[in-house]
Amino acid sequence: MHWFVAKVVYQIICGNGAHTPQFDEQLRLISAVTKKDAWDKAREIGMQEQYAFKNQQQELVQWKFINVPEIYTLDQLTDGMELYSRIEEPGDPNSYIAWLQMKSAQLQGQQYFELNV
C-alpha cells in the first residue's frame, strides 16, 4: 500500500444558489495500491460524504460532490505535514466546474495510472 493526497471538491449551495459561488477543496489522505485505486477511492469518499442540512432560515444547504481533479503520491509521511480544506469563490462557477472536470478526466485518462504508484 502507498499513501496519496487527493483533492476532493464540493460545491456549497445554499437555498436556490443565488449567492456568491463557493467550492470546498479538501485534501484527503488515501491509502491505496495504485494511483488509479486512490482516485477511485477518493471519488467514492466524495460521493459518500455529500450532505445537506437546513440552516436557521430553513434553507437547504448542500455540499455537492464535483470531482477529484488532483492526486499526489506521498513518498513518505512527515510529522507536521499540512493537509487542508479551502473554500473557493470563483467569479465564474461554470468555468471552474468545467476546469475541475477536465483535470479529473486528464487524471483518469493517464496511462501511467495502472503502471505507477
NUGUDO-730960 format. One record per atom (N, C-alpha, C, O): residue in three letters; x, y, z; atom name. Coordinates in steps of 0.2 Angstrom, whole numbers. Layout:
N
+-----+-------+-------+-------+----+
:  aa :     X :     Y :     Z : at :
+-----+-------+-------+-------+----+
: ALA :     X :     Y :     Z : CA :
...
+-----+-------+-------+-------+----+
% end
This chain:
117
+-----+-------+-------+-------+----+
:  aa :     X :     Y :     Z : at :
+-----+-------+-------+-------+----+
: MET :     4 :    -6 :     0 :  N :
: MET :     0 :     0 :     0 : CA :
: MET :     4 :     6 :     0 :  C :
: MET :    10 :     6 :     3 :  O :
: HIS :     2 :    11 :    -3 :  N :
: HIS :     5 :    18 :    -3 : CA :
: HIS :     0 :    23 :    -1 :  C :
: HIS :    -6 :    22 :    -1 :  O :
: TRP :     3 :    29 :     1 :  N :
: TRP :    -1 :    35 :     3 : CA :
: TRP :    -1 :    40 :    -3 :  C :
: TRP :     4 :    41 :    -6 :  O :
: PHE :    -7 :    43 :    -3 :  N :
: PHE :    -8 :    48 :    -8 : CA :
: PHE :   -12 :    54 :    -5 :  C :
: PHE :   -16 :    53 :     0 :  O :
: VAL :   -12 :    59 :    -8 :  N :
: VAL :   -16 :    65 :    -6 : CA :
: VAL :   -20 :    66 :   -12 :  C :
: VAL :   -18 :    68 :   -18 :  O :
: ALA :   -27 :    66 :   -11 :  N :
: ALA :   -32 :    68 :   -16 : CA :
: ALA :   -36 :    74 :   -15 :  C :
: ALA :   -38 :    75 :    -9 :  O :
: LYS :   -37 :    78 :   -20 :  N :
: LYS :   -41 :    84 :   -19 : CA :
: LYS :   -48 :    82 :   -21 :  C :
: LYS :   -49 :    80 :   -26 :  O :
: VAL :   -52 :    83 :   -16 :  N :
: VAL :   -59 :    81 :   -17 : CA :
: VAL :   -63 :    88 :   -16 :  C :
: VAL :   -62 :    92 :   -12 :  O :
: VAL :   -67 :    90 :   -22 :  N :
: VAL :   -70 :    96 :   -22 : CA :
: VAL :   -78 :    96 :   -22 :  C :
: VAL :   -81 :    91 :   -25 :  O :
: TYR :   -81 :   100 :   -17 :  N :
: TYR :   -88 :   100 :   -17 : CA :
: TYR :   -90 :   107 :   -18 :  C :
: TYR :   -87 :   112 :   -17 :  O :
: GLN :   -96 :   108 :   -21 :  N :
: GLN :   -99 :   115 :   -22 : CA :
: GLN :  -104 :   116 :   -16 :  C :
: GLN :  -108 :   111 :   -14 :  O :
: ILE :  -104 :   121 :   -13 :  N :
: ILE :  -108 :   123 :    -7 : CA :
: ILE :  -114 :   127 :   -10 :  C :
: ILE :  -113 :   132 :   -13 :  O :
: ILE :  -120 :   124 :    -9 :  N :
: ILE :  -126 :   128 :   -12 : CA :
: ILE :  -131 :   129 :    -6 :  C :
: ILE :  -133 :   125 :    -3 :  O :
: CYS :  -132 :   135 :    -6 :  N :
: CYS :  -137 :   137 :     0 : CA :
: CYS :  -144 :   140 :    -4 :  C :
: CYS :  -144 :   144 :    -8 :  O :
: GLY :  -149 :   137 :    -2 :  N :
: GLY :  -156 :   139 :    -4 : CA :
: GLY :  -156 :   138 :   -12 :  C :
: GLY :  -154 :   132 :   -14 :  O :
: ASN :  -158 :   143 :   -16 :  N :
: ASN :  -158 :   142 :   -23 : CA :
: ASN :  -152 :   143 :   -27 :  C :
: ASN :  -151 :   143 :   -33 :  O :
: GLY :  -146 :   145 :   -23 :  N :
: GLY :  -140 :   146 :   -26 : CA :
: GLY :  -139 :   153 :   -28 :  C :
: GLY :  -133 :   154 :   -31 :  O :
: ALA :  -143 :   158 :   -26 :  N :
: ALA :  -142 :   165 :   -28 : CA :
: ALA :  -137 :   168 :   -23 :  C :
: ALA :  -139 :   173 :   -20 :  O :
: HIS :  -131 :   166 :   -23 :  N :
: HIS :  -126 :   169 :   -19 : CA :
: HIS :  -119 :   168 :   -22 :  C :
: HIS :  -119 :   165 :   -27 :  O :
: THR :  -114 :   171 :   -19 :  N :
: THR :  -108 :   170 :   -22 : CA :
: THR :  -106 :   163 :   -22 :  C :
: THR :  -106 :   159 :   -17 :  O :
: PRO :  -104 :   160 :   -28 :  N :
: PRO :  -102 :   153 :   -28 : CA :
: PRO :   -97 :   151 :   -24 :  C :
: PRO :   -92 :   155 :   -23 :  O :
: GLN :   -98 :   145 :   -20 :  N :
: GLN :   -92 :   143 :   -16 : CA :
: GLN :   -91 :   136 :   -17 :  C :
: GLN :   -95 :   132 :   -19 :  O :
: PHE :   -84 :   134 :   -17 :  N :
: PHE :   -82 :   127 :   -18 : CA :
: PHE :   -77 :   126 :   -12 :  C :
: PHE :   -73 :   130 :   -10 :  O :
: ASP :   -78 :   120 :    -9 :  N :
: ASP :   -74 :   117 :    -4 : CA :
: ASP :   -69 :   112 :    -7 :  C :
: ASP :   -71 :   107 :    -9 :  O :
: GLU :   -63 :   114 :    -7 :  N :
: GLU :   -57 :   110 :    -9 : CA :
: GLU :   -54 :   107 :    -3 :  C :
: GLU :   -51 :   110 :     1 :  O :
: GLN :   -55 :   100 :    -3 :  N :
: GLN :   -52 :    96 :     3 : CA :
: GLN :   -47 :    92 :     1 :  C :
: GLN :   -47 :    88 :    -5 :  O :
: LEU :   -41 :    92 :     4 :  N :
: LEU :   -36 :    87 :     3 : CA :
: LEU :   -37 :    81 :     8 :  C :
: LEU :   -37 :    82 :    14 :  O :
: ARG :   -37 :    75 :     5 :  N :
: ARG :   -39 :    69 :     8 : CA :
: ARG :   -33 :    64 :     8 :  C :
: ARG :   -30 :    64 :     2 :  O :
: LEU :   -31 :    61 :    13 :  N :
: LEU :   -26 :    56 :    14 : CA :
: LEU :   -29 :    50 :    12 :  C :
: LEU :   -34 :    47 :    15 :  O :
: ILE :   -26 :    46 :     7 :  N :
: ILE :   -29 :    40 :     4 : CA :
: ILE :   -23 :    35 :     4 :  C :
: ILE :   -18 :    36 :     2 :  O :
: SER :   -25 :    29 :     7 :  N :
: SER :   -21 :    23 :     6 : CA :
: SER :   -23 :    18 :     1 :  C :
: SER :   -29 :    16 :     1 :  O :
: ALA :   -19 :    17 :    -4 :  N :
: ALA :   -21 :    13 :   -10 : CA :
: ALA :   -15 :     9 :   -13 :  C :
: ALA :    -9 :    11 :   -11 :  O :
: VAL :   -16 :     5 :   -17 :  N :
: VAL :   -10 :     1 :   -21 : CA :
: VAL :    -8 :     5 :   -26 :  C :
: VAL :    -2 :     6 :   -27 :  O :
: THR :   -12 :     8 :   -31 :  N :
: THR :   -10 :    12 :   -36 : CA :
: THR :   -14 :    19 :   -36 :  C :
: THR :   -18 :    20 :   -32 :  O :
: LYS :   -11 :    23 :   -40 :  N :
: LYS :   -14 :    30 :   -41 : CA :
: LYS :   -21 :    29 :   -43 :  C :
: LYS :   -26 :    33 :   -41 :  O :
: LYS :   -23 :    25 :   -48 :  N :
: LYS :   -30 :    24 :   -50 : CA :
: LYS :   -34 :    22 :   -45 :  C :
: LYS :   -40 :    24 :   -44 :  O :
: ASP :   -32 :    17 :   -40 :  N :
: ASP :   -36 :    15 :   -35 : CA :
: ASP :   -37 :    21 :   -30 :  C :
: ASP :   -42 :    21 :   -27 :  O :
: ALA :   -32 :    25 :   -29 :  N :
: ALA :   -33 :    31 :   -25 : CA :
: ALA :   -38 :    35 :   -27 :  C :
: ALA :   -42 :    38 :   -24 :  O :
: TRP :   -38 :    36 :   -34 :  N :
: TRP :   -43 :    41 :   -37 : CA :
: TRP :   -50 :    38 :   -36 :  C :
: TRP :   -54 :    42 :   -35 :  O :
: ASP :   -50 :    32 :   -38 :  N :
: ASP :   -57 :    28 :   -37 : CA :
: ASP :   -59 :    29 :   -30 :  C :
: ASP :   -65 :    30 :   -28 :  O :
: LYS :   -55 :    28 :   -25 :  N :
: LYS :   -57 :    28 :   -18 : CA :
: LYS :   -59 :    35 :   -16 :  C :
: LYS :   -64 :    36 :   -12 :  O :
: ALA :   -55 :    40 :   -18 :  N :
: ALA :   -57 :    47 :   -17 : CA :
: ALA :   -63 :    49 :   -20 :  C :
: ALA :   -67 :    53 :   -16 :  O :
: ARG :   -65 :    47 :   -26 :  N :
: ARG :   -72 :    48 :   -29 : CA :
: ARG :   -77 :    45 :   -24 :  C :
: ARG :   -82 :    48 :   -23 :  O :
: GLU :   -76 :    39 :   -22 :  N :
: GLU :   -81 :    36 :   -18 : CA :
: GLU :   -82 :    39 :   -11 :  C :
: GLU :   -88 :    40 :    -9 :  O :
: ILE :   -77 :    42 :    -8 :  N :
: ILE :   -77 :    46 :    -2 : CA :
: ILE :   -81 :    52 :    -4 :  C :
: ILE :   -85 :    54 :     0 :  O :
: GLY :   -79 :    55 :    -9 :  N :
: GLY :   -83 :    62 :   -11 : CA :
: GLY :   -90 :    61 :   -12 :  C :
: GLY :   -94 :    65 :   -10 :  O :
: MET :   -92 :    55 :   -15 :  N :
: MET :   -99 :    54 :   -16 : CA :
: MET :  -103 :    52 :   -10 :  C :
: MET :  -108 :    54 :    -8 :  O :
: GLN :   -99 :    48 :    -5 :  N :
: GLN :  -102 :    46 :     1 : CA :
: GLN :  -103 :    52 :     6 :  C :
: GLN :  -108 :    52 :    10 :  O :
: GLU :   -99 :    57 :     5 :  N :
: GLU :   -99 :    62 :    10 : CA :
: GLU :  -102 :    68 :     8 :  C :
: GLU :  -102 :    74 :    11 :  O :
: GLN :  -106 :    68 :     3 :  N :
: GLN :  -111 :    74 :     1 : CA :
: GLN :  -116 :    74 :     6 :  C :
: GLN :  -118 :    69 :     9 :  O :
: TYR :  -118 :    80 :     8 :  N :
: TYR :  -123 :    80 :    13 : CA :
: TYR :  -127 :    87 :    12 :  C :
: TYR :  -125 :    91 :     9 :  O :
: ALA :  -132 :    87 :    16 :  N :
: ALA :  -137 :    93 :    16 : CA :
: ALA :  -140 :    94 :    22 :  C :
: ALA :  -141 :    89 :    26 :  O :
: PHE :  -142 :   100 :    24 :  N :
: PHE :  -145 :   102 :    30 : CA :
: PHE :  -149 :   108 :    30 :  C :
: PHE :  -148 :   112 :    25 :  O :
: LYS :  -153 :   109 :    34 :  N :
: LYS :  -157 :   116 :    34 : CA :
: LYS :  -154 :   121 :    39 :  C :
: LYS :  -152 :   119 :    44 :  O :
: ASN :  -153 :   127 :    36 :  N :
: ASN :  -150 :   132 :    41 : CA :
: ASN :  -155 :   135 :    45 :  C :
: ASN :  -161 :   133 :    45 :  O :
: GLN :  -153 :   141 :    49 :  N :
: GLN :  -158 :   144 :    53 : CA :
: GLN :  -164 :   147 :    49 :  C :
: GLN :  -169 :   148 :    52 :  O :
: GLN :  -163 :   149 :    43 :  N :
: GLN :  -168 :   152 :    39 : CA :
: GLN :  -172 :   146 :    35 :  C :
: GLN :  -176 :   148 :    31 :  O :
: GLN :  -171 :   140 :    37 :  N :
: GLN :  -174 :   134 :    34 : CA :
: GLN :  -173 :   133 :    27 :  C :
: GLN :  -177 :   130 :    23 :  O :
: GLU :  -167 :   136 :    25 :  N :
: GLU :  -165 :   135 :    18 : CA :
: GLU :  -160 :   129 :    18 :  C :
: GLU :  -157 :   127 :    22 :  O :
: LEU :  -161 :   125 :    12 :  N :
: LEU :  -157 :   119 :    11 : CA :
: LEU :  -150 :   121 :    10 :  C :
: LEU :  -149 :   125 :     5 :  O :
: VAL :  -145 :   119 :    13 :  N :
: VAL :  -138 :   120 :    12 : CA :
: VAL :  -135 :   113 :    10 :  C :
: VAL :  -135 :   108 :    14 :  O :
: GLN :  -131 :   113 :     4 :  N :
: GLN :  -129 :   107 :     2 : CA :
: GLN :  -121 :   107 :     0 :  C :
: GLN :  -119 :   112 :    -2 :  O :
: TRP :  -118 :   101 :     2 :  N :
: TRP :  -111 :   100 :    -1 : CA :
: TRP :  -112 :    95 :    -6 :  C :
: TRP :  -113 :    89 :    -5 :  O :
: LYS :  -111 :    97 :   -12 :  N :
: LYS :  -112 :    93 :   -18 : CA :
: LYS :  -106 :    91 :   -21 :  C :
: LYS :  -102 :    96 :   -23 :  O :
: PHE :  -104 :    85 :   -21 :  N :
: PHE :   -98 :    82 :   -24 : CA :
: PHE :   -97 :    84 :   -31 :  C :
: PHE :  -102 :    83 :   -35 :  O :
: ILE :   -91 :    87 :   -33 :  N :
: ILE :   -90 :    89 :   -40 : CA :
: ILE :   -85 :    83 :   -43 :  C :
: ILE :   -87 :    80 :   -48 :  O :
: ASN :   -79 :    83 :   -40 :  N :
: ASN :   -75 :    78 :   -43 : CA :
: ASN :   -68 :    78 :   -39 :  C :
: ASN :   -67 :    81 :   -35 :  O :
: VAL :   -63 :    74 :   -42 :  N :
: VAL :   -57 :    73 :   -39 : CA :
: VAL :   -52 :    75 :   -45 :  C :
: VAL :   -50 :    71 :   -49 :  O :
: PRO :   -50 :    82 :   -45 :  N :
: PRO :   -45 :    84 :   -50 : CA :
: PRO :   -38 :    83 :   -49 :  C :
: PRO :   -34 :    84 :   -54 :  O :
: GLU :   -36 :    81 :   -43 :  N :
: GLU :   -29 :    80 :   -42 : CA :
: GLU :   -27 :    75 :   -37 :  C :
: GLU :   -31 :    73 :   -32 :  O :
: ILE :   -22 :    71 :   -39 :  N :
: ILE :   -19 :    65 :   -34 : CA :
: ILE :   -12 :    66 :   -34 :  C :
: ILE :    -8 :    67 :   -39 :  O :
: TYR :    -9 :    66 :   -28 :  N :
: TYR :    -2 :    66 :   -27 : CA :
: TYR :     1 :    60 :   -23 :  C :
: TYR :    -2 :    59 :   -18 :  O :
: THR :     6 :    57 :   -25 :  N :
: THR :     9 :    52 :   -22 : CA :
: THR :    13 :    55 :   -16 :  C :
: THR :    17 :    59 :   -17 :  O :
: LEU :    13 :    52 :   -10 :  N :
: LEU :    17 :    54 :    -5 : CA :
: LEU :    23 :    49 :    -4 :  C :
: LEU :    21 :    43 :    -2 :  O :
: ASP :    29 :    51 :    -5 :  N :
: ASP :    34 :    46 :    -4 : CA :
: ASP :    35 :    44 :     3 :  C :
: ASP :    37 :    38 :     5 :  O :
: GLN :    34 :    49 :     8 :  N :
: GLN :    35 :    47 :    15 : CA :
: GLN :    30 :    52 :    19 :  C :
: GLN :    29 :    58 :    16 :  O :
: LEU :    28 :    50 :    24 :  N :
: LEU :    24 :    54 :    28 : CA :
: LEU :    29 :    58 :    33 :  C :
: LEU :    33 :    54 :    36 :  O :
: THR :    28 :    64 :    34 :  N :
: THR :    32 :    68 :    39 : CA :
: THR :    28 :    71 :    44 :  C :
: THR :    22 :    73 :    43 :  O :
: ASP :    31 :    72 :    50 :  N :
: ASP :    27 :    75 :    56 : CA :
: ASP :    26 :    82 :    54 :  C :
: ASP :    30 :    86 :    52 :  O :
: GLY :    20 :    84 :    55 :  N :
: GLY :    18 :    91 :    53 : CA :
: GLY :    16 :    92 :    46 :  C :
: GLY :    15 :    98 :    44 :  O :
: MET :    15 :    87 :    42 :  N :
: MET :    13 :    88 :    35 : CA :
: MET :     7 :    91 :    35 :  C :
: MET :     2 :    89 :    38 :  O :
: GLU :     6 :    96 :    31 :  N :
: GLU :     0 :   100 :    30 : CA :
: GLU :    -5 :    97 :    25 :  C :
: GLU :    -4 :    96 :    19 :  O :
: LEU :   -11 :    96 :    28 :  N :
: LEU :   -17 :    94 :    24 : CA :
: LEU :   -22 :    99 :    25 :  C :
: LEU :   -23 :   101 :    31 :  O :
: TYR :   -26 :   102 :    20 :  N :
: TYR :   -31 :   107 :    22 : CA :
: TYR :   -37 :   107 :    18 :  C :
: TYR :   -37 :   103 :    13 :  O :
: SER :   -42 :   111 :    20 :  N :
: SER :   -48 :   112 :    16 : CA :
: SER :   -48 :   119 :    15 :  C :
: SER :   -47 :   123 :    19 :  O :
: ARG :   -50 :   121 :     9 :  N :
: ARG :   -50 :   128 :     7 : CA :
: ARG :   -57 :   129 :     3 :  C :
: ARG :   -59 :   125 :    -1 :  O :
: ILE :   -60 :   135 :     5 :  N :
: ILE :   -66 :   137 :     2 : CA :
: ILE :   -64 :   142 :    -4 :  C :
: ILE :   -61 :   147 :    -3 :  O :
: GLU :   -67 :   140 :   -10 :  N :
: GLU :   -65 :   144 :   -16 : CA :
: GLU :   -71 :   148 :   -18 :  C :
: GLU :   -77 :   145 :   -18 :  O :
: GLU :   -71 :   154 :   -20 :  N :
: GLU :   -76 :   158 :   -23 : CA :
: GLU :   -75 :   161 :   -30 :  C :
: GLU :   -73 :   167 :   -30 :  O :
: PRO :   -75 :   157 :   -35 :  N :
: PRO :   -73 :   159 :   -42 : CA :
: PRO :   -78 :   164 :   -44 :  C :
: PRO :   -84 :   164 :   -43 :  O :
: GLY :   -76 :   168 :   -49 :  N :
: GLY :   -80 :   173 :   -52 : CA :
: GLY :   -85 :   169 :   -57 :  C :
: GLY :   -91 :   172 :   -58 :  O :
: ASP :   -83 :   164 :   -60 :  N :
: ASP :   -87 :   160 :   -65 : CA :
: ASP :   -88 :   153 :   -63 :  C :
: ASP :   -83 :   149 :   -64 :  O :
: PRO :   -93 :   151 :   -59 :  N :
: PRO :   -93 :   144 :   -56 : CA :
: PRO :   -93 :   139 :   -62 :  C :
: PRO :   -91 :   133 :   -61 :  O :
: ASN :   -97 :   140 :   -67 :  N :
: ASN :   -97 :   135 :   -73 : CA :
: ASN :   -90 :   134 :   -76 :  C :
: ASN :   -89 :   128 :   -77 :  O :
: SER :   -86 :   139 :   -77 :  N :
: SER :   -80 :   138 :   -79 : CA :
: SER :   -75 :   134 :   -74 :  C :
: SER :   -71 :   130 :   -76 :  O :
: TYR :   -76 :   136 :   -68 :  N :
: TYR :   -72 :   132 :   -63 : CA :
: TYR :   -74 :   125 :   -62 :  C :
: TYR :   -70 :   121 :   -62 :  O :
: ILE :   -80 :   123 :   -63 :  N :
: ILE :   -83 :   116 :   -63 : CA :
: ILE :   -80 :   113 :   -69 :  C :
: ILE :   -78 :   107 :   -69 :  O :
: ALA :   -80 :   116 :   -75 :  N :
: ALA :   -78 :   113 :   -81 : CA :
: ALA :   -70 :   112 :   -80 :  C :
: ALA :   -68 :   107 :   -83 :  O :
: TRP :   -67 :   116 :   -77 :  N :
: TRP :   -60 :   116 :   -77 : CA :
: TRP :   -58 :   110 :   -72 :  C :
: TRP :   -54 :   106 :   -73 :  O :
: LEU :   -62 :   109 :   -66 :  N :
: LEU :   -61 :   103 :   -62 : CA :
: LEU :   -62 :    97 :   -65 :  C :
: LEU :   -59 :    92 :   -65 :  O :
: GLN :   -68 :    97 :   -69 :  N :
: GLN :   -70 :    90 :   -73 : CA :
: GLN :   -64 :    89 :   -78 :  C :
: GLN :   -63 :    83 :   -79 :  O :
: MET :   -62 :    94 :   -82 :  N :
: MET :   -56 :    92 :   -86 : CA :
: MET :   -50 :    89 :   -83 :  C :
: MET :   -47 :    85 :   -85 :  O :
: LYS :   -48 :    92 :   -77 :  N :
: LYS :   -42 :    90 :   -74 : CA :
: LYS :   -43 :    83 :   -71 :  C :
: LYS :   -39 :    79 :   -72 :  O :
: SER :   -49 :    81 :   -69 :  N :
: SER :   -51 :    74 :   -67 : CA :
: SER :   -51 :    70 :   -73 :  C :
: SER :   -48 :    64 :   -72 :  O :
: ALA :   -53 :    72 :   -78 :  N :
: ALA :   -53 :    67 :   -84 : CA :
: ALA :   -46 :    66 :   -87 :  C :
: ALA :   -45 :    60 :   -89 :  O :
: GLN :   -42 :    71 :   -86 :  N :
: GLN :   -35 :    70 :   -88 : CA :
: GLN :   -32 :    65 :   -83 :  C :
: GLN :   -28 :    61 :   -85 :  O :
: LEU :   -33 :    65 :   -77 :  N :
: LEU :   -30 :    60 :   -72 : CA :
: LEU :   -33 :    53 :   -74 :  C :
: LEU :   -29 :    49 :   -74 :  O :
: GLN :   -39 :    53 :   -75 :  N :
: GLN :   -42 :    46 :   -77 : CA :
: GLN :   -39 :    43 :   -83 :  C :
: GLN :   -38 :    37 :   -83 :  O :
: GLY :   -38 :    48 :   -88 :  N :
: GLY :   -35 :    45 :   -94 : CA :
: GLY :   -28 :    44 :   -95 :  C :
: GLY :   -25 :    41 :  -100 :  O :
: GLN :   -24 :    46 :   -90 :  N :
: GLN :   -17 :    45 :   -90 : CA :
: GLN :   -15 :    38 :   -89 :  C :
: GLN :   -17 :    34 :   -85 :  O :
: GLN :   -11 :    35 :   -94 :  N :
: GLN :    -9 :    28 :   -95 : CA :
: GLN :    -5 :    26 :   -89 :  C :
: GLN :    -5 :    20 :   -87 :  O :
: TYR :    -1 :    30 :   -86 :  N :
: TYR :     3 :    28 :   -80 : CA :
: TYR :    -1 :    27 :   -74 :  C :
: TYR :     2 :    24 :   -69 :  O :
: PHE :    -7 :    28 :   -74 :  N :
: PHE :   -11 :    26 :   -68 : CA :
: PHE :   -10 :    19 :   -66 :  C :
: PHE :    -9 :    17 :   -60 :  O :
: GLU :   -11 :    15 :   -71 :  N :
: GLU :   -10 :     7 :   -69 : CA :
: GLU :    -3 :     5 :   -68 :  C :
: GLU :    -2 :     0 :   -65 :  O :
: LEU :     2 :     9 :   -71 :  N :
: LEU :     9 :     7 :   -71 : CA :
: LEU :    13 :     9 :   -65 :  C :
: LEU :    17 :     6 :   -63 :  O :
: ASN :    11 :    15 :   -63 :  N :
: ASN :    15 :    18 :   -57 : CA :
: ASN :    11 :    19 :   -51 :  C :
: ASN :     4 :    18 :   -51 :  O :
: VAL :    14 :    20 :   -46 :  N :
: VAL :    11 :    21 :   -39 : CA :
: VAL :     7 :    27 :   -39 :  C :
: VAL :     4 :    29 :   -34 :  O :
+-----+-------+-------+-------+----+
% end
